[in-house]
Amino acid sequence: QIQLQQSGPGLVKPSQTLSLTCAISGDSVSSTSAAWSWIRQSPSRGLEWLGRTYYRTKWYSDYATSVKSRITIKPDTSNNQFSLQLQSVTPEDTALYYCARDRSGYGYFDHWGQGTRVIVSS
Amino acid sequence: NFMLTQPHSVSESPGKTVIISCTRSSGSIASTYVQWYQQRPGDAPTMVIYEDNQRPSGVPDRFSGSIDSSSNSASLTISGLKTEDEADYYCQSYDTNNPGVFGGGTKLTVL
């Protein structure tokens, strides 16, 4: 069955870069039907989609307007995983971060990682 | 761009039926599919309805979804309520530049 396993630090200092990885089993990051997203959850912002990467005939990445200037989501085909980098973090980036599979590319988030609680604090 | 608005909380007794609404702020509710997710405390969300009214494998038929163009809203109906249904429920739909437009969530209490 499909499983997403997240890894990465739970504490990041302000102005630094938040980095998380999501390892995929049971599917391929190179799937030509699915897309691979990062979503975060906080009391102030609720569930917020951050961005995605997906492969059709080439690789694509899309990002939410709110974080577009400082986010990168990349596939790692060698390890069948994808990553999130969020630069210049502030305490407002403190949240529970999830990776998720969108099985269609149209927002059907049918499998989620376990979540990583990230705190931005010095 | 549009928003999805849900009631903050609902409560109902075991065995009863509850309906959770999700109202779209602009554009037709029928223009893009609506999904519903259940999130129990400490867990990641899990999909309980996709494409407005389809149940993923393993989701009991006590869960159903619908849309109403007259009110521009979607609804999640849970019948025969069980204490295990107590959770937060989120609606979600797709926008051109954002596949993950989520409602603010509804806390369901089964008392």
Interface residues (C-beta under 8 A of the other chain):
Chain A: A35 S37 I39 G46 L47 E48 W49 R52 D62 A64 T65 Y98 D102 G105 Y106 G107 Y108 F109 D110 W112 G113 Q114 G115
Chain B: T32 Y33 Q35 Y37 A44 P45 T46 M47 Y50 E51 P56 Y90 Q92 S93 Y94 N97 N98 P99 G100 V101 F102 G103 G104 G105
